[in-house]
Amino acid sequence: QQQVKQSPQSLIVQKGGISIINCAYENTAFDYFPWYQQFPGKGPALLIAIRPDVSEKKEGRFTISFNKSAKQFSLHIMDSQPGDSATYFCAASITAAGNKLTFGGGTRVLVKP
Amino acid sequence: KAGVTQTPRYLIKTRGQQVTLSCSPISGHRSVSWYQQTPGQGLQFLFEYFSETQRNKGNFPGRFSGRQFSNSRSEMNVSTLELGDSALYLCASSLFSGAGTEAFFGQGTRLTVV
């Protein structure tokens, strides 16, 4: 059972454009939602994270929007740069149950110059 | 501050063999989690160890096992290797277990089973 569904699988955006990645979850016990960025040959690195008591969180060019009633959250990358070309993963966890992360399937983002 | 170190980086094994992968977490971190990454299944949680105790286990067969030592270093073992075990195995280190503590990933061990 895929508990976190991520879309799209890939996206191409022009430099300066906005990249939007969406995730939907099923388990209402999830209470921590991080986004990870992964470059080829590297492990994932935490980009930004949100908890369900907040509807939006912004860090630099990266913004998470969270809709608890719809069980959806999304990542917006503003002013996308070629260096942002990577695979992005959303994830979810139940913080009382440890560090187990349930990941979405990933989105490969290509930013064209 | 040194990051998460996984050894070896690359490994080729034959079906039926067993393999042991090692993970040294960031100094002071007490939680180590392991993930399997494949193109078809994505990132899947294997298990988490905290203070030498397995705290969580994913949905993998018993051929996959792990342990954590008193210095927080962790090893995972896969016995009777199958072709489908070919994957990137990632280790993640965290200060604590739970409460949304940040997970820092290593570069992974690329295992190829032939």
Contacts between the chains, C-beta under 8 A, distances in Angstrom:
chain1	res1	chain2	res2	distance
A	31	B	100	7.8
A	32	B	100	4.0
A	34	B	100	7.8
A	34	B	102	7.9
A	34	B	103	7.8
A	36	B	105	7.9
A	41	B	107	7.1
A	42	B	107	5.9
A	43	B	4	7.4
A	43	B	90	5.3
A	43	B	92	7.8
A	43	B	105	3.2
A	43	B	106	5.3
A	43	B	107	5.2
A	43	B	108	5.6
A	44	B	43	7.4
A	44	B	90	7.4
A	44	B	105	5.0
A	45	B	104	7.9
A	45	B	105	6.8
A	46	B	102	5.4
A	46	B	103	6.9
A	46	B	104	7.6
A	49	B	100	6.7
A	49	B	102	7.7
A	51	B	100	7.0
A	89	B	42	7.8
A	89	B	43	6.4
A	93	B	100	7.2
A	95	B	98	5.1
A	95	B	99	5.2
A	95	B	100	4.9
A	96	B	98	6.0
A	97	B	56	6.7
A	97	B	98	6.8
A	98	B	31	7.6
A	98	B	48	5.3
A	98	B	50	6.9
A	98	B	55	4.5
A	98	B	56	4.7
A	98	B	97	4.7
A	98	B	98	5.1
A	99	B	31	5.4
A	99	B	33	5.2
A	99	B	48	5.3
A	99	B	50	7.9
A	99	B	55	7.7
A	99	B	56	7.4
A	99	B	92	7.3
A	99	B	94	5.2
A	99	B	97	5.6
A	99	B	98	6.6
A	99	B	101	6.8
A	99	B	103	6.0
A	100	B	33	7.0
A	100	B	45	5.1
A	100	B	48	5.9
A	100	B	56	4.5
A	100	B	58	7.3
A	101	B	33	7.5
A	101	B	35	7.7
A	101	B	43	7.7
A	101	B	45	6.3
A	101	B	92	7.8
A	101	B	103	6.6
A	102	B	45	7.0
A	103	B	35	8.0
A	103	B	42	5.9
A	103	B	43	4.0
A	103	B	44	7.6
A	104	B	42	7.6
A	105	B	42	4.9
A	106	B	42	5.9
A	106	B	43	7.6
